[in-house]
Amino acid sequence: MMKGVAIMLFTKRKMIVRIKELFVTKIEVGTSGFAQNKGSVALRFKIDETTFALINCHLKAGEGNVVKRVEML
């Protein structure tokens, strides 16, 4: 189980009926599959005719790891 990465959607009660097509997904990655300390979560939803996507990720650190971060996704 991935720890430490979360995504939340807060809204006024009157907006709840306008939120449609709500999807949530997560991708867990880590050191050799053992340390599940890296990954991402994404949330997609529609309000009326406008689609929104929110992404939160915690990936490998460091400038030299750009390729590794892209490969994680």
Residue pairs with C-beta under 8 A, 6 or more apart in sequence:
1 28
1 36
2 26
2 28
2 36
2 37
2 39
2 41
3 36
3 37
4 37
4 58
5 26
5 39
5 40
5 41
5 56
5 57
5 58
6 41
6 56
7 24
7 41
7 42
7 43
7 54
7 55
7 56
9 19
9 43
9 45
9 54
11 19
15 47
18 47
18 48
19 45
19 46
19 47
20 45
20 46
20 47
21 44
21 45
21 46
21 51
22 43
22 44
22 45
23 43
23 44
23 45
24 41
24 42
24 43
25 41
25 42
26 39
26 40
26 41
26 42
27 39
27 40
27 41
27 72
27 73
28 36
28 38
28 39
29 36
29 38
29 39
29 59
29 72
30 36
30 37
30 38
30 39
31 37
37 58
38 58
38 59
38 60
38 72
39 57
39 58
39 72
40 55
40 56
40 57
40 58
40 59
40 73
41 55
41 56
41 57
42 53
42 54
42 55
42 56
43 53
43 54
43 55
44 51
44 52
44 53
44 54
45 51
45 52
46 52
57 73
59 69
59 72
59 73
60 68
60 69
60 72
